[in-house]
Amino acid sequence: INATQLLILLHLIEHWVTGKETLHLRKAVIAERTGISVRQVQRHIEKLETIGLIKRKAQFLSNNGRTFNAYDLTGLVEKLQGLVSSS
């Protein structure tokens, strides 16, 4: 992964509550904190999902309107556990 993708992962990890599978963090917040556009955040998140480090889970309001995504970091945790156990 590149430096920007790592920075986005760190922002997701910072908001991750241990013991919960998913977290919620708006792309606009990540963009503001990292100094990149929301569209760039979307592209980097797509890449992180493609390589299996995160999963996006669409969230919907009670009126079926879409809201921000939830993120599942299980893939990242599994990769890190694999690195630890292979050491």
LINQUI-V869161 format. One record per residue. N is the residue number from 1. RES is the residue in one letter. SS is DSSP state (h for helix, s for strand, l for the rest). PSI is psi in degrees with one decimal (* if undefined). NEAR is the number of other C-alpha atoms within 12 Angstrom. Layout:
BEGIN
n=N res=RES ss=SS psi=PSI near=NEAR
n=N res=RES ss=SS psi=PSI near=NEAR
END
This chain:
BEGIN
n=1 res=I ss=l psi=156.1 near=18
n=2 res=N ss=l psi=177.0 near=12
n=3 res=A ss=h psi=-38.8 near=11
n=4 res=T ss=h psi=-40.7 near=25
n=5 res=Q ss=h psi=-39.7 near=28
n=6 res=L ss=h psi=-41.8 near=21
n=7 res=L ss=h psi=-42.2 near=23
n=8 res=I ss=h psi=-43.2 near=39
n=9 res=L ss=h psi=-42.1 near=35
n=10 res=L ss=h psi=-37.4 near=19
n=11 res=H ss=h psi=-39.5 near=27
n=12 res=L ss=h psi=-44.0 near=35
n=13 res=I ss=h psi=-39.8 near=27
n=14 res=E ss=h psi=-31.9 near=16
n=15 res=H ss=l psi=2.5 near=23
n=16 res=W ss=l psi=129.2 near=22
n=17 res=V ss=l psi=118.1 near=16
n=18 res=T ss=l psi=135.4 near=14
n=19 res=G ss=l psi=-10.2 near=11
n=20 res=K ss=l psi=142.8 near=15
n=21 res=E ss=l psi=-33.0 near=22
n=22 res=T ss=s psi=161.5 near=25
n=23 res=L ss=s psi=163.1 near=29
n=24 res=H ss=s psi=124.4 near=29
n=25 res=L ss=l psi=123.4 near=32
n=26 res=R ss=l psi=140.6 near=26
n=27 res=K ss=h psi=-34.5 near=32
n=28 res=A ss=h psi=-35.7 near=21
n=29 res=V ss=h psi=-44.7 near=21
n=30 res=I ss=h psi=-43.8 near=31
n=31 res=A ss=h psi=-45.7 near=25
n=32 res=E ss=h psi=-43.2 near=18
n=33 res=R ss=h psi=-29.3 near=20
n=34 res=T ss=h psi=-12.6 near=23
n=35 res=G ss=l psi=22.0 near=17
n=36 res=I ss=l psi=169.3 near=21
n=37 res=S ss=l psi=160.2 near=18
n=38 res=V ss=h psi=-40.1 near=20
n=39 res=R ss=h psi=-38.7 near=16
n=40 res=Q ss=h psi=-39.7 near=21
n=41 res=V ss=h psi=-45.0 near=31
n=42 res=Q ss=h psi=-45.1 near=25
n=43 res=R ss=h psi=-43.9 near=19
n=44 res=H ss=h psi=-37.8 near=29
n=45 res=I ss=h psi=-40.5 near=38
n=46 res=E ss=h psi=-42.7 near=21
n=47 res=K ss=h psi=-44.3 near=23
n=48 res=L ss=h psi=-34.5 near=29
n=49 res=E ss=h psi=-41.5 near=24
n=50 res=T ss=h psi=-38.9 near=15
n=51 res=I ss=l psi=1.5 near=16
n=52 res=G ss=l psi=14.3 near=21
n=53 res=L ss=l psi=-29.6 near=29
n=54 res=I ss=l psi=164.0 near=33
n=55 res=K ss=s psi=134.3 near=28
n=56 res=R ss=s psi=139.7 near=30
n=57 res=K ss=s psi=113.2 near=20
n=58 res=A ss=s psi=140.4 near=19
n=59 res=Q ss=s psi=143.6 near=20
n=60 res=F ss=s psi=147.1 near=13
n=61 res=L ss=l psi=168.7 near=11
n=62 res=S ss=l psi=-24.1 near=8
n=63 res=N ss=l psi=17.7 near=8
n=64 res=N ss=l psi=8.5 near=9
n=65 res=G ss=l psi=145.0 near=10
n=66 res=R ss=s psi=144.2 near=13
n=67 res=T ss=s psi=-166.0 near=17
n=68 res=F ss=s psi=161.5 near=20
n=69 res=N ss=s psi=156.9 near=24
n=70 res=A ss=s psi=154.7 near=26
n=71 res=Y ss=s psi=133.3 near=36
n=72 res=D ss=s psi=122.0 near=33
n=73 res=L ss=l psi=16.0 near=35
n=74 res=T ss=h psi=-41.4 near=24
n=75 res=G ss=h psi=-42.5 near=23
n=76 res=L ss=h psi=-45.6 near=26
n=77 res=V ss=h psi=-44.3 near=22
n=78 res=E ss=h psi=-41.3 near=16
n=79 res=K ss=h psi=-43.2 near=17
n=80 res=L ss=h psi=-39.3 near=15
n=81 res=Q ss=h psi=-37.9 near=13
n=82 res=G ss=h psi=-37.5 near=12
n=83 res=L ss=h psi=-40.3 near=11
n=84 res=V ss=h psi=-44.5 near=10
n=85 res=S ss=h psi=-20.8 near=9
n=86 res=S ss=l psi=-6.6 near=8
n=87 res=S ss=l psi=* near=7
END
